[in-house]
Amino acid sequence: MPEKGLIFDIQGFSVHDGPGTRTLVFLSGCPLRCQWCANPEGMRRKHNLMYTKARCKAVQNHCSRCVSACPVGAVTIDAQTHLPEIQRVKCMDCTDYACVNACNYEALRISGKEYTVDELMDVIQRDRIFWDSDGGVTFGGGDPMVQWEFLIEALKACKARQIHTAIETEGYADTEVFLKVMEYIDFAFVDIKHMNSLKHEEKTGVRNERILENLRALKKSGWNRRIILRTPVIPGFNDDEENARNTIAFMKENGYFEINLLPFHRMGTSKWEQLGLEYPYRDVPNLTKEALYPLQQIYLDAGIACYVDTDVIYSVHPIRRASRPAD
């Protein structure tokens, strides 16, 4: 078991990521590279250097402390903008973070912090008084299954404390790992982004066969807690009727009857910029909930419970609490 897990955010008081009021734990690392990703700082299973230009005082105060501090010469001042320019290839594996420590304006920061299971549980338990009867912890990312060994130990610690557990996952993991993690999960969101594997690969970097096989294997295993499939609806990618009907066919064939459609948004744009990356969907308009109602109706007409955006009904089924005791 790894002694520590890398976590890039912990958020309390969530009411949209599982039953009740929840604490969200975002683990670093994801096997997919979705071009619309809202949390790109969670893609790598490493710390990330984030630069916020709006906070930088290089121009106003003629500051270049980050340039002087960098031990590998990765930071220079651009001759035209007079702002720091970061050669991220040089600093990709840096563990010194001298530039961050040198910045007086918090324009530079490191995303990601290591926690032991005990340290993580201490943070989680602080929120416990704010959970209602159905609340608990939701593990997301990135994709939490990338750090599956740490995740399982954290889930065991939750079970030992009678904490309801949920997961948000891409489902792209070795089947043995996927099923092992799910043994400790009380509620799950699993993404199903496109039924055409080549199109799936074009926009996410991986094919979809492993995801679909894991969903089949989960049903065959007898896992009987609540699961809602999730589709982020992306204009020009998976917003068509054909993909919806193919998804419905897969769901019915494998015993899945709930899906959550998420309207595309550009809220992750600034994070891409902070990572020095070009956001591929910068010029694509956000989708409204209303734009997804025709797709929703296709699912409803087929007998699939379909929720748009945050309209998930969590009280449809009784939620099993602490479904598996700690080992």
ABEGO torsion letter per residue (X at the ends): XBABBBBABBBBGBAAAEBEBBBBBBBBEBABBBAABABAAAABBBBBBBBBAAABAAAAAGBAAAAAABAAGABBBBAAAGBBBBBAAAAAABAAGAAAAABAAGABBBBEBBBBAAAAAAAAAAAAAABBAABEBBBBOEBAAABAAAAAAAAAAAAAAGBBBBBBBAGBBBAAAAAAAAAABABBBBBBABABAAAAAAAAGBBAAAAAAAAAAAAAAGBABBBBBBBBBBBGAAABAAAAAAAAAAAAAAGBABBBBBBBBAAAAAAAAAAGBBBAAAABBBBBAAAAAAAAAAAAAAGBBBBBEAABBAAABBBBBGABBBX
